[in-house]
């Protein structure tokens, strides 16, 4: 079954409209007509083979919201017409320790990525959401609250659940003091979700002009991280920090803002190492540095349900598919607040 898609043919060419073939519908599969797909920075990395793992042709996109068009004979959770989402994973081994405890994102065999993964039925690459449709096993499809603006839901399938997972894993609750480093696609969702959980949020930013926006999103305090006096004023005040910055930076100033037993959680992946942290305050205040990947399917559904209750979506800029290269160029300059989303219905194939 051939569909239209935005395809990277190699690392040097811009994405262009082309055709790809979907695999035959299996009994547990859901065919989804894609309505919206968020544009993650990792899409650009993969399209340009900046991580050295891209296989071409490649169809990016793992923040998918769409409508169920068809279901396999064994599907029980979805029916035609349902509004659903697909995130970063479309399969996993389902047998390892992590899969058995519903943490597929840490699958010991490695989960199957929504795009640039290997489809177990065809042995060929999986296709992502920059396309008209996708076929996915129902176990890796989530329900989307239909009353939310669907375009704004799309980035939550990656950016949203990536910050939700550590907030829930470390049991952030009302009254906790949470720091968020960086107000980009991940950071703006961290501010929204942490504040909706009842936490008092402090945003760390290098851009003073983002202060008003951060407060609109739910931050109680904004700290310019390059201002030594502002950083000193918030030492030993925070319970946990979600660090969303994907560029190398010094972690020590942020460790200084944590209370005893505080935790710094890294969700951004830099292309070179961070500066080594000073272990002395870590030892004497029992501080921890940890990392967190994307969330599980269970966490993704939990996050969407929570956002449905609290009317939370991402702040987005809607584009048509033919604008993707311009969107990539603007992403590189940080010129987006806070996530591009492709409107598949408006895309000229």
TORVEXBA-406818 format. One record per residue (C-alpha): residue in three letters; x, y, z. Coordinates in pm, 1 decimal. Example, Ala and Ser with C-alpha at 12.3 -4.5 7.8 and 13.67 -1.06 7.14 Angstrom:
r->ALA; px->1230.0; py->-450.0; pz->780.0 $
r->SER; px->1367.0; py->-106.0; pz->714.0 $
END
This chain:
r->UNK; px->0.0; py->0.0; pz->0.0 $
r->UNK; px->167.1; py->320.9; pz->-118.5 $
r->UNK; px->126.4; py->652.3; pz->60.5 $
r->UNK; px->265.6; py->1003.4; pz->24.7 $
r->UNK; px->545.7; py->1100.2; pz->262.4 $
r->UNK; px->822.8; py->1353.3; pz->315.6 $
r->UNK; px->1136.9; py->1152.8; pz->249.2 $
r->UNK; px->1506.9; py->1210.8; pz->312.4 $
r->UNK; px->1685.4; py->1031.5; pz->28.0 $
r->UNK; px->2031.1; py->1094.8; pz->173.9 $
r->UNK; px->2205.6; py->1316.3; pz->427.6 $
r->UNK; px->2265.0; py->1605.7; pz->188.1 $
r->UNK; px->1934.8; py->1651.7; pz->8.5 $
r->UNK; px->1631.3; py->1836.8; pz->145.4 $
r->UNK; px->1325.7; py->1630.1; pz->230.7 $
r->UNK; px->1092.0; py->1591.2; pz->-64.6 $
r->UNK; px->750.0; py->1447.3; pz->-134.1 $
r->UNK; px->766.0; py->1086.5; pz->-247.5 $
r->UNK; px->590.0; py->751.7; pz->-206.2 $
r->UNK; px->660.7; py->475.2; pz->44.9 $
r->UNK; px->486.9; py->142.3; pz->101.4 $
r->UNK; px->317.0; py->49.6; pz->427.5 $
r->UNK; px->338.1; py->-310.4; pz->544.9 $
r->UNK; px->27.0; py->-529.8; pz->516.9 $
r->UNK; px->-212.7; py->-490.5; pz->810.4 $
r->UNK; px->-153.7; py->-763.2; pz->1070.4 $
r->UNK; px->-430.1; py->-887.7; pz->1301.1 $
r->UNK; px->-311.2; py->-671.7; pz->1593.5 $
r->UNK; px->-237.2; py->-363.7; pz->1381.7 $
r->UNK; px->-404.7; py->-25.6; pz->1361.4 $
r->UNK; px->-386.7; py->182.8; pz->1043.9 $
r->UNK; px->-386.0; py->551.5; pz->1132.9 $
r->UNK; px->-461.1; py->844.5; pz->904.0 $
r->UNK; px->-211.1; py->1103.6; pz->1026.1 $
r->UNK; px->-356.7; py->1443.9; pz->1106.9 $
r->UNK; px->-57.8; py->1608.8; pz->1276.1 $
r->UNK; px->306.4; py->1525.9; pz->1338.3 $
r->UNK; px->537.3; py->1720.3; pz->1566.3 $
r->UNK; px->886.3; py->1816.0; pz->1451.2 $
r->UNK; px->1146.2; py->1698.0; pz->1702.8 $
r->UNK; px->1508.9; py->1813.9; pz->1686.7 $
r->UNK; px->1605.9; py->1447.2; pz->1659.0 $
r->UNK; px->1422.9; py->1440.3; pz->1323.8 $
r->UNK; px->1677.8; py->1686.9; pz->1190.4 $
r->UNK; px->1966.9; py->1489.2; pz->1337.0 $
r->UNK; px->1837.9; py->1173.3; pz->1169.1 $
r->UNK; px->1756.0; py->1336.0; pz->834.9 $
r->UNK; px->2113.7; py->1469.0; pz->818.6 $
r->UNK; px->2267.3; py->1148.2; pz->962.9 $
r->UNK; px->2432.6; py->1351.0; pz->1237.9 $
r->UNK; px->2427.9; py->1048.2; pz->1468.5 $
r->UNK; px->2568.6; py->816.3; pz->1200.9 $
r->UNK; px->2283.3; py->563.1; pz->1220.4 $
r->UNK; px->2041.4; py->683.1; pz->952.6 $
r->UNK; px->1924.0; py->445.1; pz->681.6 $
r->UNK; px->1788.1; py->591.7; pz->361.1 $
r->UNK; px->1531.5; py->648.3; pz->234.1 $
r->UNK; px->1408.3; py->781.6; pz->568.9 $
r->UNK; px->1071.1; py->925.5; pz->676.2 $
r->UNK; px->1109.4; py->1116.0; pz->1005.8 $
r->UNK; px->845.1; py->1187.7; pz->1266.4 $
r->UNK; px->757.2; py->1030.9; pz->1602.6 $
r->UNK; px->500.9; py->1271.4; pz->1747.8 $
r->UNK; px->192.8; py->1144.8; pz->1567.9 $
r->UNK; px->-174.0; py->1223.4; pz->1620.2 $
r->UNK; px->-427.5; py->1073.7; pz->1384.1 $
r->UNK; px->-756.9; py->898.3; pz->1326.2 $
r->UNK; px->-795.4; py->520.7; pz->1314.1 $
r->UNK; px->-880.6; py->425.1; pz->957.8 $
r->UNK; px->-871.1; py->46.1; pz->981.6 $
r->UNK; px->-802.3; py->-225.1; pz->1238.8 $
r->UNK; px->-679.5; py->-581.5; pz->1219.2 $
r->UNK; px->-906.8; py->-870.5; pz->1317.1 $
r->UNK; px->-745.6; py->-907.1; pz->1660.9 $
r->UNK; px->-760.7; py->-542.7; pz->1768.7 $
r->UNK; px->-974.2; py->-487.6; pz->2078.1 $
r->UNK; px->-878.1; py->-142.9; pz->2210.2 $
r->UNK; px->-948.5; py->76.5; pz->1908.8 $
r->UNK; px->-1204.5; py->117.0; pz->1633.5 $
r->UNK; px->-1229.2; py->319.7; pz->1314.1 $
r->UNK; px->-1271.7; py->689.5; pz->1388.8 $
r->UNK; px->-1086.8; py->690.9; pz->1722.9 $
r->UNK; px->-835.0; py->971.5; pz->1776.6 $
r->UNK; px->-502.4; py->818.5; pz->1875.9 $
r->UNK; px->-133.9; py->890.2; pz->1915.5 $
r->UNK; px->198.8; py->721.3; pz->1842.0 $
r->UNK; px->525.9; py->824.1; pz->2001.6 $
r->UNK; px->888.1; py->717.9; pz->1970.5 $
r->UNK; px->835.4; py->338.8; pz->1989.5 $
r->UNK; px->632.7; py->94.2; pz->1778.9 $
r->UNK; px->758.4; py->-234.7; pz->1924.1 $
r->UNK; px->992.1; py->-393.0; pz->2181.3 $
r->UNK; px->1100.7; py->-743.5; pz->2275.7 $
r->UNK; px->814.7; py->-771.5; pz->2532.0 $
r->UNK; px->1007.3; py->-1039.7; pz->2721.8 $
r->UNK; px->1292.1; py->-870.0; pz->2908.1 $
r->UNK; px->1275.8; py->-743.5; pz->3265.9 $
r->UNK; px->1189.0; py->-389.5; pz->3159.9 $
r->UNK; px->922.8; py->-485.0; pz->2907.1 $
r->UNK; px->754.8; py->-712.0; pz->3163.1 $
r->UNK; px->729.3; py->-421.4; pz->3406.9 $
r->UNK; px->592.4; py->-189.0; pz->3135.2 $
r->UNK; px->908.8; py->12.4; pz->3082.1 $
r->UNK; px->956.0; py->-64.0; pz->2712.9 $
r->UNK; px->1169.4; py->245.7; pz->2664.1 $
r->UNK; px->1450.0; py->57.5; pz->2843.2 $
r->UNK; px->1400.2; py->-270.5; pz->2654.0 $
r->UNK; px->1720.2; py->-472.8; pz->2688.0 $
r->UNK; px->1699.3; py->-577.0; pz->2322.9 $
r->UNK; px->1632.5; py->-219.1; pz->2218.6 $
r->UNK; px->1285.7; py->-93.8; pz->2127.8 $
r->UNK; px->1181.2; py->-58.1; pz->1763.9 $
r->UNK; px->1185.0; py->310.6; pz->1677.5 $
r->UNK; px->885.4; py->462.4; pz->1502.1 $
r->UNK; px->1115.4; py->549.6; pz->1213.8 $
r->UNK; px->1455.6; py->420.4; pz->1108.5 $
r->UNK; px->1385.7; py->104.3; pz->1308.7 $
r->UNK; px->1361.0; py->-245.5; pz->1163.6 $
r->UNK; px->1008.9; py->-373.1; pz->1104.4 $
r->UNK; px->996.0; py->-732.7; pz->1228.8 $
r->UNK; px->752.4; py->-834.6; pz->955.6 $
r->UNK; px->933.2; py->-690.4; pz->653.8 $
r->UNK; px->1294.2; py->-656.2; pz->773.0 $
r->UNK; px->1287.2; py->-305.4; pz->626.4 $
r->UNK; px->1291.9; py->40.2; pz->783.9 $
r->UNK; px->994.8; py->168.6; pz->977.3 $
r->UNK; px->839.3; py->488.3; pz->838.7 $
r->UNK; px->762.6; py->785.9; pz->1060.2 $
r->UNK; px->487.7; py->1042.8; pz->1083.0 $
r->UNK; px->583.4; py->1286.9; pz->807.7 $
r->UNK; px->334.6; py->1093.1; pz->597.4 $
r->UNK; px->-31.5; py->1037.7; pz->521.4 $
r->UNK; px->-65.9; py->719.8; pz->727.3 $
r->UNK; px->112.6; py->471.9; pz->950.4 $
r->UNK; px->48.6; py->113.3; pz->1060.7 $
r->UNK; px->129.6; py->31.8; pz->1424.5 $
r->UNK; px->68.7; py->-256.8; pz->1664.9 $
r->UNK; px->-219.4; py->-158.3; pz->1895.3 $
r->UNK; px->-2.7; py->-212.7; pz->2205.0 $
r->UNK; px->203.1; py->90.6; pz->2101.8 $
r->UNK; px->-94.1; py->317.8; pz->2026.5 $
r->UNK; px->-244.7; py->550.6; pz->2288.3 $
r->UNK; px->-582.3; py->719.5; pz->2317.6 $
r->UNK; px->-593.4; py->1097.5; pz->2280.6 $
r->UNK; px->-847.7; py->1315.6; pz->2466.6 $
r->UNK; px->-1057.2; py->1445.9; pz->2179.5 $
r->UNK; px->-1148.3; py->1773.7; pz->2348.9 $
r->UNK; px->-785.9; py->1893.5; pz->2336.9 $
r->UNK; px->-652.0; py->2088.1; pz->2035.4 $
r->UNK; px->-504.1; py->1792.8; pz->1845.5 $
r->UNK; px->-216.2; py->1981.0; pz->1682.3 $
r->UNK; px->-93.7; py->2079.0; pz->2029.1 $
r->UNK; px->-114.7; py->1718.6; pz->2147.9 $
r->UNK; px->136.4; py->1590.0; pz->1890.1 $
r->UNK; px->457.3; py->1711.8; pz->2064.9 $
r->UNK; px->339.5; py->1556.4; pz->2389.7 $
r->UNK; px->401.5; py->1210.8; pz->2237.1 $
r->UNK; px->777.5; py->1275.8; pz->2270.9 $
r->UNK; px->856.5; py->1608.4; pz->2438.5 $
r->UNK; px->571.3; py->1582.0; pz->2686.4 $
r->UNK; px->626.7; py->1227.3; pz->2803.7 $
r->UNK; px->1005.7; py->1271.3; pz->2815.2 $
r->UNK; px->967.0; py->1521.4; pz->3099.5 $
r->UNK; px->657.6; py->1357.8; pz->3249.9 $
r->UNK; px->844.7; py->1030.6; pz->3305.4 $
r->UNK; px->1100.5; py->1167.1; pz->3557.7 $
r->UNK; px->839.4; py->1385.3; pz->3724.8 $
r->UNK; px->632.7; py->1073.9; pz->3794.3 $
r->UNK; px->922.9; py->835.1; pz->3858.1 $
r->UNK; px->1055.6; py->1064.5; pz->4131.3 $
r->UNK; px->702.1; py->1127.8; pz->4260.1 $
r->UNK; px->694.2; py->1506.2; pz->4224.2 $
r->UNK; px->393.6; py->1635.4; pz->4414.9 $
r->UNK; px->222.2; py->1949.6; pz->4530.0 $
r->UNK; px->454.8; py->2167.6; pz->4733.8 $
r->UNK; px->778.3; py->2032.6; pz->4584.6 $
r->UNK; px->1021.5; py->2284.2; pz->4440.5 $
r->UNK; px->1119.4; py->2191.7; pz->4086.7 $
r->UNK; px->1383.2; py->2351.8; pz->3866.5 $
r->UNK; px->1365.2; py->2336.6; pz->3487.3 $
r->UNK; px->1674.4; py->2417.9; pz->3279.8 $
r->UNK; px->1595.0; py->2554.4; pz->2934.9 $
r->UNK; px->1264.8; py->2675.2; pz->2788.4 $
r->UNK; px->1252.0; py->2488.1; pz->2458.4 $
r->UNK; px->1030.5; py->2207.4; pz->2333.9 $
r->UNK; px->1105.6; py->1990.6; pz->2637.6 $
r->UNK; px->1143.3; py->2268.2; pz->2892.3 $
r->UNK; px->815.5; py->2443.1; pz->2824.7 $
r->UNK; px->632.9; py->2111.6; pz->2873.5 $
r->UNK; px->825.9; py->2048.2; pz->3197.2 $
r->UNK; px->714.1; py->2385.9; pz->3331.8 $
r->UNK; px->350.5; py->2320.3; pz->3239.2 $
r->UNK; px->338.5; py->1966.4; pz->3377.4 $
r->UNK; px->530.6; py->2030.3; pz->3699.4 $
r->UNK; px->317.6; py->2332.9; pz->3783.9 $
r->UNK; px->-1.8; py->2137.2; pz->3706.7 $
r->UNK; px->119.2; py->1873.7; pz->3955.5 $
r->UNK; px->122.5; py->2149.2; pz->4215.6 $
r->UNK; px->498.1; py->2203.2; pz->4229.3 $
r->UNK; px->660.8; py->2542.8; pz->4261.1 $
r->UNK; px->865.5; py->2580.6; pz->3942.2 $
r->UNK; px->1187.3; py->2775.0; pz->3891.8 $
r->UNK; px->1299.8; py->2817.3; pz->3531.5 $
r->UNK; px->1670.6; py->2856.6; pz->3457.0 $
r->UNK; px->1740.9; py->3029.7; pz->3126.9 $
r->UNK; px->2022.3; py->3213.1; pz->2951.3 $
r->UNK; px->1763.6; py->3439.5; pz->2784.1 $
r->UNK; px->1611.1; py->3702.9; pz->3015.9 $
r->UNK; px->1348.0; py->3783.8; pz->2753.4 $
r->UNK; px->1188.9; py->3441.1; pz->2811.6 $
r->UNK; px->1094.1; py->3532.2; pz->3166.5 $
r->UNK; px->742.6; py->3657.0; pz->3098.6 $
r->UNK; px->664.1; py->3356.1; pz->2883.3 $
r->UNK; px->794.0; py->3117.8; pz->3149.2 $
r->UNK; px->564.3; py->3274.3; pz->3405.3 $
r->UNK; px->271.3; py->3249.7; pz->3164.4 $
r->UNK; px->346.5; py->2877.4; pz->3132.5 $
r->UNK; px->344.1; py->2830.3; pz->3510.3 $
r->UNK; px->691.6; py->2915.1; pz->3646.1 $
r->UNK; px->685.0; py->3100.3; pz->3976.4 $
r->UNK; px->1045.2; py->3217.4; pz->3949.7 $
r->UNK; px->1279.0; py->3281.5; pz->3656.3 $
r->UNK; px->1655.6; py->3276.0; pz->3710.3 $
r->UNK; px->1903.7; py->3394.9; pz->3449.6 $
r->UNK; px->2171.8; py->3129.2; pz->3481.6 $
r->UNK; px->2449.8; py->3362.9; pz->3366.3 $
r->UNK; px->2374.3; py->3600.8; pz->3653.5 $
r->UNK; px->2587.4; py->3488.9; pz->3950.6 $
r->UNK; px->2381.5; py->3686.9; pz->4201.1 $
r->UNK; px->2054.6; py->3530.6; pz->4085.2 $
r->UNK; px->2206.6; py->3181.9; pz->4098.1 $
r->UNK; px->2347.7; py->3244.8; pz->4445.7 $
r->UNK; px->2006.3; py->3358.4; pz->4569.6 $
r->UNK; px->1849.9; py->3021.3; pz->4496.9 $
r->UNK; px->2117.7; py->2793.6; pz->4640.8 $
r->UNK; px->1989.5; py->2488.2; pz->4830.3 $
r->UNK; px->1624.6; py->2566.9; pz->4751.0 $
r->UNK; px->1515.3; py->2295.1; pz->4505.4 $
r->UNK; px->1410.1; py->1932.4; pz->4546.0 $
r->UNK; px->1466.4; py->1823.3; pz->4185.8 $
r->UNK; px->1583.4; py->1973.7; pz->3858.0 $
r->UNK; px->1479.5; py->1858.1; pz->3509.8 $
r->UNK; px->1765.4; py->1961.6; pz->3280.5 $
r->UNK; px->1631.9; py->1989.7; pz->2924.1 $
r->UNK; px->1936.5; py->2144.9; pz->2755.6 $
r->UNK; px->2094.6; py->1942.4; pz->2474.7 $
r->UNK; px->2416.3; py->2147.8; pz->2459.2 $
r->UNK; px->2717.3; py->2080.1; pz->2685.5 $
r->UNK; px->2709.9; py->2294.7; pz->2998.3 $
r->UNK; px->2845.9; py->2310.5; pz->3351.9 $
r->UNK; px->2627.0; py->2114.6; pz->3593.5 $
r->UNK; px->2789.7; py->2248.2; pz->3910.1 $
r->UNK; px->2588.1; py->2572.2; pz->3937.0 $
r->UNK; px->2266.4; py->2368.0; pz->3921.5 $
r->UNK; px->2386.1; py->2117.3; pz->4181.2 $
r->UNK; px->2438.7; py->2414.0; pz->4412.2 $
r->UNK; px->2067.8; py->2500.7; pz->4393.8 $
r->UNK; px->1958.1; py->2157.2; pz->4521.7 $
r->UNK; px->1862.4; py->2082.3; pz->4879.1 $
r->UNK; px->2012.2; py->1784.2; pz->5059.9 $
r->UNK; px->1887.4; py->1464.7; pz->4887.5 $
r->UNK; px->1818.6; py->1668.0; pz->4574.4 $
r->UNK; px->1836.9; py->1519.9; pz->4227.3 $
r->UNK; px->1946.2; py->1660.0; pz->3891.1 $
r->UNK; px->1780.7; py->1467.2; pz->3606.2 $
r->UNK; px->1922.6; py->1498.7; pz->3254.5 $
r->UNK; px->1680.9; py->1454.3; pz->2964.1 $
r->UNK; px->1875.5; py->1646.7; pz->2698.9 $
r->UNK; px->2152.8; py->1463.8; pz->2513.6 $
r->UNK; px->2451.3; py->1684.9; pz->2420.5 $
r->UNK; px->2681.8; py->1599.8; pz->2131.2 $
r->UNK; px->2983.8; py->1619.7; pz->2366.7 $
r->UNK; px->3018.6; py->1563.4; pz->2743.4 $
r->UNK; px->2908.7; py->1804.0; pz->3013.7 $
r->UNK; px->3178.5; py->1945.7; pz->3240.8 $
r->UNK; px->3258.8; py->1697.8; pz->3519.3 $
r->UNK; px->3058.6; py->1773.0; pz->3833.8 $
r->UNK; px->3227.5; py->1845.6; pz->4165.6 $
r->UNK; px->3163.9; py->1538.1; pz->4382.0 $
r->UNK; px->3218.7; py->1721.9; pz->4712.5 $
r->UNK; px->2869.0; py->1876.9; pz->4741.0 $
r->UNK; px->2724.6; py->1552.2; pz->4606.8 $
r->UNK; px->2881.0; py->1359.6; pz->4892.5 $
r->UNK; px->2808.2; py->1607.8; pz->5171.9 $
r->UNK; px->2446.9; py->1677.7; pz->5066.1 $
r->UNK; px->2367.3; py->1332.8; pz->4921.5 $
r->UNK; px->2291.7; py->1475.9; pz->4578.2 $
r->UNK; px->2229.9; py->1262.2; pz->4271.5 $
r->UNK; px->2268.1; py->1308.3; pz->3897.5 $
r->UNK; px->2057.5; py->1077.1; pz->3684.0 $
r->UNK; px->1921.2; py->1051.0; pz->3333.1 $
r->UNK; px->1579.1; py->968.3; pz->3195.9 $
r->UNK; px->1474.5; py->854.1; pz->2850.3 $
r->UNK; px->1135.2; py->881.0; pz->2684.9 $
r->UNK; px->840.7; py->746.0; pz->2881.7 $
r->UNK; px->671.7; py->409.1; pz->2854.0 $
r->UNK; px->341.6; py->348.7; pz->2677.1 $
r->UNK; px->173.0; py->334.7; pz->3018.0 $
r->UNK; px->328.8; py->668.3; pz->3118.0 $
r->UNK; px->233.7; py->820.7; pz->2782.9 $
r->UNK; px->-130.8; py->730.1; pz->2833.5 $
r->UNK; px->-118.7; py->852.3; pz->3193.5 $
r->UNK; px->31.4; py->1182.1; pz->3077.7 $
r->UNK; px->-232.9; py->1230.9; pz->2806.8 $
r->UNK; px->-512.1; py->1157.1; pz->3052.6 $
r->UNK; px->-362.0; py->1406.9; pz->3299.2 $
r->UNK; px->-332.2; py->1669.2; pz->3025.9 $
r->UNK; px->-691.0; py->1604.5; pz->2924.4 $
r->UNK; px->-803.0; py->1672.8; pz->3280.5 $
r->UNK; px->-591.2; py->1988.6; pz->3308.6 $
r->UNK; px->-635.1; py->2111.3; pz->2948.9 $
r->UNK; px->-261.5; py->2106.2; pz->2877.4 $
r->UNK; px->-110.0; py->2098.1; pz->2528.8 $
r->UNK; px->219.0; py->2213.3; pz->2377.9 $
r->UNK; px->266.3; py->2565.5; pz->2246.5 $
r->UNK; px->312.8; py->2516.2; pz->1874.1 $
r->UNK; px->354.0; py->2673.8; pz->1533.6 $
r->UNK; px->158.2; py->2490.3; pz->1264.0 $
r->UNK; px->322.0; py->2438.0; pz->924.7 $
r->UNK; px->250.6; py->2248.9; pz->604.3 $
r->UNK; px->484.9; py->1969.3; pz->499.2 $
r->UNK; px->646.9; py->2173.7; pz->223.3 $
r->UNK; px->774.4; py->2416.7; pz->488.6 $
r->UNK; px->981.3; py->2153.2; pz->670.4 $
r->UNK; px->1324.9; py->2266.3; pz->551.7 $
r->UNK; px->1253.4; py->2623.6; pz->657.7 $
r->UNK; px->1134.4; py->2489.3; pz->992.4 $
r->UNK; px->1460.6; py->2295.4; pz->1031.6 $
r->UNK; px->1660.0; py->2611.5; pz->956.4 $
r->UNK; px->1462.9; py->2805.9; pz->1216.4 $
r->UNK; px->1505.4; py->2526.1; pz->1472.6 $
r->UNK; px->1881.2; py->2554.5; pz->1436.5 $
r->UNK; px->1853.1; py->2923.4; pz->1525.1 $
r->UNK; px->1619.4; py->2857.9; pz->1816.4 $
r->UNK; px->1345.8; py->3044.3; pz->1631.8 $
r->UNK; px->1040.6; py->2845.9; pz->1746.7 $
r->UNK; px->809.8; py->2873.8; pz->2047.4 $
r->UNK; px->805.8; py->2595.0; pz->2121.6 $
r->UNK; px->743.7; py->2319.0; pz->1868.9 $
r->UNK; px->668.0; py->2300.2; pz->1499.2 $
r->UNK; px->382.4; py->2068.9; pz->1402.5 $
r->UNK; px->307.4; py->1955.1; pz->1047.6 $
r->UNK; px->-55.9; py->1974.1; pz->939.5 $
r->UNK; px->-87.7; py->1672.7; pz->710.1 $
r->UNK; px->-425.5; py->1785.0; pz->576.9 $
r->UNK; px->-273.3; py->2115.4; pz->461.2 $
r->UNK; px->31.7; py->1952.1; pz->299.9 $
r->UNK; px->53.9; py->1960.6; pz->-78.6 $
r->UNK; px->187.1; py->1626.3; pz->-193.8 $
END
